């Protein structure tokens, strides 16, 4: 969370490198910044009320386990697809 907020505060440092890297003007980079501010505000509104309702330990546990669960699910689906393709002779 603190890294996300820190990125907002230091975004201006990356303006010129982003303009040079993507060969665009400052306006599209400003739009990206605006979107990140909106998402920060929306997530604070939604997750802040959730923290107040269920407590910080539940939110912390969910924030630690959800990405792991999604990664495990994606790995399982990938392994299933590879095994399915190898049965059909797709890797020969």
Backbone as numpy.savetxt, mean C-alpha at the origin, in Angstrom:
# Nx Ny Nz CAx CAy CAz Cx Cy Cz
3.07 3.67 9.89 2.25 4.86 9.89 3.12 6.11 9.89
4.14 6.11 10.71 4.99 7.30 10.79 5.75 7.52 9.48
6.09 6.43 8.79 6.76 6.60 7.50 5.82 7.26 6.49
4.56 6.92 6.53 3.59 7.53 5.62 3.45 9.01 5.89
3.36 9.38 7.14 3.23 10.78 7.50 4.52 11.53 7.18
5.66 10.91 7.43 6.94 11.53 7.09 7.09 11.76 5.60
6.56 10.86 4.81 6.61 11.03 3.35 5.83 12.25 2.93
4.73 12.53 3.59 3.93 13.71 3.27 4.72 14.98 3.59
5.38 15.00 4.73 6.12 16.19 5.13 7.34 16.44 4.24
7.92 15.40 3.69 9.13 15.55 2.88 8.87 15.44 1.38
7.62 15.45 0.97 7.30 15.26 -0.45 7.96 16.31 -1.33
8.07 17.54 -0.85 8.64 18.61 -1.67 10.10 18.34 -2.04
10.79 17.54 -1.24 12.18 17.19 -1.55 12.23 16.36 -2.83
11.20 15.58 -3.09 11.18 14.68 -4.23 10.55 15.29 -5.48
10.05 16.52 -5.40 9.39 17.13 -6.57 10.29 17.16 -7.79
11.44 17.79 -7.69 12.32 17.92 -8.85 12.84 16.57 -9.35
13.27 15.65 -8.48 13.68 14.34 -8.99 12.54 13.59 -9.70
11.32 13.72 -9.21 10.19 13.06 -9.87 9.90 13.69 -11.22
9.98 15.00 -11.30 9.77 15.69 -12.58 10.82 15.25 -13.59
12.07 15.18 -13.16 13.16 14.76 -14.06 13.03 13.30 -14.46
12.68 12.45 -13.51 12.61 11.00 -13.78 11.49 10.66 -14.76
10.33 11.28 -14.59 9.18 10.95 -15.42 8.97 11.92 -16.57
9.78 12.95 -16.67 9.69 13.88 -17.78 8.34 14.58 -17.86
7.83 15.00 -16.74 6.52 15.62 -16.67 6.63 16.97 -15.98
5.54 17.68 -15.90 5.54 18.95 -15.20 5.29 18.77 -13.72
5.26 19.88 -13.01 5.05 19.84 -11.58 3.58 19.60 -11.22
2.66 19.92 -12.14 1.23 19.74 -11.87 0.85 18.28 -11.62
1.26 17.33 -12.48 0.92 15.92 -12.18 1.52 15.43 -10.86
2.71 15.92 -10.52 3.32 15.54 -9.25 2.50 16.11 -8.10
1.99 17.32 -8.26 1.13 17.93 -7.26 -0.17 17.17 -7.08
-0.68 16.61 -8.18 -1.91 15.80 -8.11 -1.65 14.54 -7.28
-0.49 13.93 -7.47 -0.13 12.76 -6.67 -0.09 13.12 -5.19
0.50 14.26 -4.88 0.56 14.72 -3.50 -0.85 14.94 -2.94
-1.72 15.55 -3.74 -3.10 15.80 -3.30 -3.84 14.50 -3.02
-3.64 13.52 -3.88 -4.28 12.21 -3.67 -3.77 11.58 -2.38
-2.48 11.69 -2.11 -1.94 11.09 -0.89 -2.49 11.79 0.35
-2.68 13.11 0.29 -3.27 13.83 1.42 -4.72 13.40 1.65
-5.48 13.25 0.57 -6.87 12.81 0.69 -6.93 11.41 1.30
-6.07 10.50 0.82 -6.07 9.14 1.36 -5.65 9.11 2.82
-4.70 9.96 3.20 -4.30 10.05 4.60 -5.46 10.51 5.47
-6.20 11.51 5.00 -7.35 12.00 5.76 -8.46 10.98 5.86
-8.75 10.28 4.75 -9.80 9.26 4.78 -9.42 8.10 5.69
-8.17 7.67 5.59 -7.77 6.54 6.45 -7.77 6.94 7.92
-7.40 8.18 8.22 -7.43 8.64 9.61 -8.86 8.67 10.13
-9.79 9.10 9.27 -11.20 9.17 9.70 -11.76 7.77 9.95
-11.48 6.85 9.04 -12.03 5.50 9.16 -11.31 4.71 10.26
-10.00 4.67 10.19 -9.25 3.85 11.14 -9.21 4.46 12.53
-9.32 5.78 12.62 -9.35 6.42 13.93 -10.58 6.01 14.72
-11.72 5.97 14.06 -12.94 5.53 14.76 -12.86 4.05 15.09
-12.20 3.27 14.25 -12.05 1.84 14.52 -11.17 1.63 15.75
-10.09 2.40 15.85 -9.21 2.30 17.02 -9.98 2.65 18.29
-10.78 3.70 18.22 -11.57 4.09 19.41 -12.58 3.02 19.79
-13.12 2.32 18.79 -14.16 1.33 19.06 -13.59 0.01 19.59
-12.51 -0.50 18.98 -12.01 -1.82 19.36 -10.72 -1.81 20.15
-10.03 -0.69 20.17 -8.77 -0.61 20.92 -7.55 -0.74 20.02
-6.45 -0.18 20.48 -5.26 -0.13 19.64 -4.60 -1.49 19.44
-4.72 -2.38 20.43 -4.09 -3.69 20.29 -4.73 -4.52 19.19
-6.03 -4.43 19.06 -6.73 -5.17 17.99 -6.32 -4.63 16.63
-6.27 -3.32 16.51 -5.87 -2.70 15.24 -4.43 -3.04 14.91
-3.55 -3.02 15.90 -2.16 -3.39 15.68 -2.06 -4.83 15.20
-2.78 -5.74 15.85 -2.74 -7.15 15.46 -3.25 -7.32 14.03
-4.33 -6.64 13.68 -4.87 -6.74 12.32 -3.89 -6.19 11.30
-3.22 -5.10 11.63 -2.28 -4.50 10.69 -1.03 -5.36 10.50
-0.73 -6.20 11.46 0.42 -7.10 11.33 0.05 -8.40 10.65
-1.16 -8.91 10.87 -1.52 -10.22 10.33 -2.16 -10.16 8.95
-2.87 -9.10 8.63 -3.56 -9.03 7.33 -2.59 -9.12 6.15
-1.49 -8.36 6.12 -0.58 -8.50 4.98 0.03 -9.90 4.87
0.32 -10.53 6.00 0.85 -11.89 5.98 -0.17 -12.87 5.43
-1.42 -12.71 5.82 -2.47 -13.60 5.34 -2.67 -13.44 3.84
-2.63 -12.22 3.36 -2.79 -11.98 1.92 -1.61 -12.57 1.16
-0.40 -12.39 1.67 0.78 -12.96 1.02 0.70 -14.48 0.98
0.28 -15.09 2.07 0.14 -16.54 2.11 -0.89 -17.00 1.09
-2.01 -16.31 1.01 -3.06 -16.68 0.06 -2.56 -16.57 -1.37
-1.85 -15.51 -1.69 -1.32 -15.35 -3.04 -0.31 -16.43 -3.36
0.52 -16.79 -2.39 1.50 -17.85 -2.61 0.82 -19.19 -2.83
-0.22 -19.46 -2.08 -0.95 -20.72 -2.22 -1.62 -20.80 -3.59
-2.20 -19.71 -4.04 -2.84 -19.70 -5.37 -1.79 -19.89 -6.46
-0.63 -19.22 -6.31 0.44 -19.39 -7.29 0.94 -20.82 -7.34
1.13 -21.45 -6.18 1.58 -22.84 -6.14 0.54 -23.76 -6.77
-0.73 -23.49 -6.52 -1.79 -24.30 -7.12 -1.79 -24.16 -8.63
-1.62 -22.94 -9.13 -1.61 -22.73 -10.58 -0.41 -23.40 -11.23
0.76 -23.35 -10.58 1.95 -24.01 -11.13 1.76 -25.51 -11.15
1.22 -26.06 -10.04 0.99 -27.51 -9.99 -0.04 -27.92 -11.03
-1.07 -27.14 -11.22 -2.10 -27.45 -12.21 -1.52 -27.42 -13.62
-0.70 -26.44 -13.90 -0.10 -26.33 -15.23 0.88 -27.47 -15.48
1.63 -27.87 -14.47 2.60 -28.96 -14.67 1.89 -30.29 -14.90
0.71 -30.49 -14.32 -0.05 -31.71 -14.57 -0.54 -31.77 -16.01
-0.81 -30.61 -16.59 -1.29 -30.56 -17.97 -0.15 -30.60 -18.97
1.08 -30.68 -18.51 2.22 -30.71 -19.40 2.62 -29.34 -19.90
2.26 -28.31 -19.16 2.52 -26.94 -19.59 3.96 -26.51 -19.46
4.77 -27.24 -18.68 6.16 -26.85 -18.49 7.13 -27.74 -19.23
6.63 -28.53 -20.15 7.56 -29.44 -20.84 8.21 -28.80 -22.02
